[in-house]
Amino acid sequence: MTAPAAQKPATRRTVPLPAAVGALSLRGIRASARDGDLVLAIGSPILFFLCFYTPLHRAFDAAGGRYAQYLAPVIVLQCGLFTAIVAAQVAGTDARSAARDRFLTLPIPRVAPAAARMVTAAFRVSVAAAVAVGIASVFGFRFHGKPLHIAAFFAAVIAVTVALSMLCDALGSSATNPENVAQGLMIPQLLLVMLSTGLVPAQGFPGWVQPFVRNQPISVLADAMRGWADGEPTRVGPAAAWIAGLLAVGVAVIVVAGRKEATR
């Protein structure tokens, strides 16, 4: 009687990248809703807008301006900065809970977990940006540009948020205490917002600091977004350069961090 042929071991197939990123992104979005991150994404732009608009709008409006129109872009950008800081906490939490180690044993591309965290960050900032524009609209903000300008307005903040989230993700993944990292990141983001043309024009600052105020990334991006909202694009080249540079650095940092983690 012929012996049965030996069965070949089952081939372990790698889950395609889009499917893996989609599943992990849904996990991240559910975790954001469960842990309260989405509540912060909704509440923080309302708080930020009111905190800046209430004390500053009278002087600005008295000079013939519309402060809600001027202020809205930097509030949207601040939502992006805050989302990036949350990304550091999320990455650190995954690392400490051994979720990252479990991901490394799954038949998914190595880049899938990090890519999913970036998709989740993009989702959070999209929600926050929509809320920020909504609260600003209550006080007079309006889009006067073409649909392409409106798309550029939102695309800019999503791209910047993803770039900064990659940097913060790598930092949070390697930190022993991601909460301390997140708290430390609050200081530079507040300084960048306060020392920018997002709140008041550069002429409102002392002369010695005006060059920095005009050319730092938050100012450049806020000016470009303000132009897109008004239908009169301005500083588009410098804004695109900052976005491209931040994305390039973010990709490089997260790739290096991912390779280091995979070989540890």
N, C-alpha and C positions, 0 to 999 in steps of 0.2 A: 504494500500500500504506500503510495507516494506521500511523503511528509508535507504538510502545508507549508507554503512559502512564507518566509519571515516577513512580517509587516514592516513597512518603512515608517520611521518616526514621522509624526505629523509636522509639516512645515509651519514654522511660526511666522505668520505674515504680519508685516508692519501696517498699521492703520494709516490710510492716506492722510497727509497733512491737513487738508481742509476739514475732513471729518473729525480728526483729533482736536484741532483748534476750535471747531464749532462746539464739540461736547464740553471741552474744558472752559470755553467762554461762558456757556450756559451755567456751568458750575460756579464760575466766578461772579456772574450777575446775581445768581440766587444767593450766594454768600454775602454779596453787597447789600441785598435787600434784608437778609436775616440779621446781619451785624450792624445795620443802621447807617452804612455808608451812603446809601441812596437818600436817606433822610437828610444827611448832611449836604449831599449834592443839591437837594431842593432848598434847604433852609439857608445855607451859607451865602448864596448870591443875593438873597433878599436882605439878609443882615448886612453884608458888605455894602450893598447899594445904599441902604438907608443910613448907615453909619457915615458914609462919605457925602451923600447928597444933602442930608439935613443941615449940617453946619456950613456947607460951602456954596449951595445953590443961589443964595440971595445975592451975594456979591457978583457972581458970574452972570446971573440973569439981569442984574441991574446994569451991567456993561453991554447989554444987547445980545447976550448969548443964550443958548439953551443948554443948561448944564446936564440934563438927562442925555441929550444927544452926544455931548462931549464925554460923559463919564462911562457910558455903557461899555465901550470896548475894553477898558481896563478892568472892569468888573468881570467880564467874560474871561479875560486873560488870568485874572486872579483865581478864578474857578479852575483853570488849567493848572496853575501852580499848586493849588491845594490838592487837586487830583493826583499830581505827581508825587506829592508827599505821602498821600495815602498809599500809593503804589509801593513805596519803600516799606511801609508797615505790612502790606499784604505779602510781599516777597519774604520778609523776615518771618512772618507767621508761618508761611508754608515751609520754610527751612527748619524752624524750631519744632514744628509738629510732625516732622518726618514725611510730609506730603511730597516734598521734592525727591526724597529717596525712593518713594513708591513710584513716582513718575518715571524715574530712571530705569525701573524694572519692567515697565509696560512696553508693549510693542508699538510705540509711537515715535515719530521723529523727535530728536533731542530738542529741537527748537520749539516744539508745539506748546509746552507749558508757558514759556516766556511770551510767545506770540499771543497765546490766549489771555495772558495778563494784560497785554497791550490792548487787545480788543475790548476787554472789560474796562480799562481806563478810558478808552475812546467812548464807550457807552456812557460811563459816568459823566464825563465832561460834556457830552452831547446833551444829557439831561440838564446839567447845571447851566449850560449856555442857553438853552431854551428858557429856563426859569429866569435867568438874568435878563434876557431880552424882554421877557414878559413883564417883569417888575419895572424895567426901564420904560416900557411902552406906556405903563400906567401914568408915568410922569412926563410923557411927551416924546420919548424916543420913537423914531420912525426910520424905516429903510426907504431911501430915495433912489437907490441905484437899480441897475438892471438885475435880472435873476443871476447872471454870471457874477456880478459884484457881491450879491448876497451869499452865493455859494462860496466865493473866495473868503468872505468874512468868517464863515464857520469852518471852512477847510483849514484856514490858517491856525485857528486855536486848537483844532483837533491834532494837526501835525505837530505843533509845538508841544502839546500835552503828551503825545506819544513819545516824542524825542526826550523830553525831560523825565518821563516815566521810565524810559529805558535806563537812564542814568541813575535814577533813584532806586529802581528795581535791583540793579547790580549792587548798589551800595547797601540796600536793605538785606539782600541775600547774604552778603559777606559779613554783616555786622553782628556782634554778639548781643546787642540790645537795640533792635530796630526802633523801639519807642523813643529812645534817646536821640537816634538819628533823625527821626521825624520832628522832634522838638527843636533840634539844632537847625534843621532846614527852614523852620518858620522864620528865623531871623533874617537870612538873606532875601527871602521872598518878600518880606515886609519892607525891607530897605529898597529893593528894586521897585516896588510899587510906589512907595512914598517919594522916592527920588526919580520920578518919571514925569513925562508930559501927560500921563493918563489922568491925573487929578487936576493939575493946573498947567497952563503953558509954561515953557521954559523961562519966560521973562519974570515969572513969579519967584524964581530962585536967585540966590546971590550969584553975582557974575562969575566967580571963580569955579562954581560947580555946574554952570549951565552947559559947557561942552559935554560933560558926562551925562547930564540929564537928557540932552537931545539925542545922543547916539547910543545909549545903552539899549539892550534888546527890547525891553518892555515898552520904552518910548517909541522905538521904530515900529514895532508891531501895532501898538495902539494907534499911532498916526495912520498907518496903512489901513487898519480896520475902520477907523473913523472916515477915511476917504472912501472906502468901499460902501459904507453905510450911507454916506451923503451922495454917492454917485459921481464923485470926483476923485478918482484914485490918485494917491500920492505916496511916495516913498516905497513903491512896490518892489523896486530892485533891491534896496537894502533889506527889506523884510524877507524877501525870498532868499537872500544870501544867508541871513540869520537862521531861517528855518532849515535850509539845506545843510548848513554847518552843524546845527544842533542834531539833526537826524543822522548825519554821518558819524558824529562822535558817539551818539547814543547807540547806533548799531554796532560800532566797533567795541564799545565797552561791554555791551550785553553779550556779544559773541565771545569775547575773551573770558567773561565771567562764566558763561555756559561751558566752555571748553575746560576751564579749571575745575568746575564742579563735576563734570563727567569723568575726569581722570583722577579724582581724589581717592 
